[in-house]
Amino acid sequence: MKFKDYYETLGVKRDATQDQIKSVYRKLARKFHPDVSKEADAEARFKEMGEAYKVLKDPESRASYDQLGTNWQNGQDFQPPPNADAGFEFSGRGGNTGFGDNSDFGDYFEQMFGQKTDFKQGRRRNVHAQGEDHHAKVQIDLEDAYRGAERNISLRMPVVDDNGHVITKDRTLSVNIPKGIRAGQTLRLSGQGGPGVGGGQAGDLYLEIVFRPHPRYRVDGRDVYVDLPLAPWEAALGASLTVPIPEGSVELTIPANSVDGRKLRLKGKGIPGKEAGDLYVVLTIVLPPADTEAEKEAYRKLQAAIPFNPRAV
């Protein structure tokens, strides 16, 4: 997808206040409205400006966009970073916040903030109102799901300051990560959401759990996958090897004549739970180099000893 510079679309500076963005958009919307404009590209321009304003008018979506937009320019090929909104605290939003299969940049914010609800109007009408619920996506280590942990979680909440600029307020919470939690599950922190009005109770904070990318393991639900490199003779003859797993290590017997990509299942060694997941050891055969003359001669002897044609298999 292509990155879209929404500030450039509206012709405003990145440090523009919310009121300035609103004022500029209204002028441009009147100028390029398809019902009144005589510009040839009025309809396309009107649509582009509407998309830009939809993101920039809201402090929360604007703060998230600003974090994304630091390293890209308008029209550049844009690869959405995973969990780009992790650590941001938002109000009145729930559901999936990933990029999914969207191929258009504008779809990202539609998906991220499409379920956002504006509570301001309702709170003005109700003098005694409960605070709005807040949502955030937080990253934890896979090992925390195996053992459980107490972690300090840092969150950033976008707000508008007295001068109309979007800033972020930081806070740190101590959170109990229960053993067996899966990616996508939500932790509810009672009373840690928005403040109540007129003596009303504070809202709740919902933390959606995602795992940090792990250098060794991959996760699918409660199942965990780990690659195990093998020398050709270990795969051919079999071997007994020590394999690291998130809660220690296991002794694993490699069957003779194992092929690349074979999966060995360790039942119940995945993420714990009422029905624990499994851990799958994926065998990957690694060929030794043939850099020296002795190494090349060893390969020639192997070639002569084993008349093997992999293309005939």
Summary of the structure (lengths in Angstrom):
residues: 313
radius of gyration: 27.3
end to end distance: 40.5
largest distance: 88.4
contacts: 840
relative contact order: 0.10
helix: 28%
strand: 28%
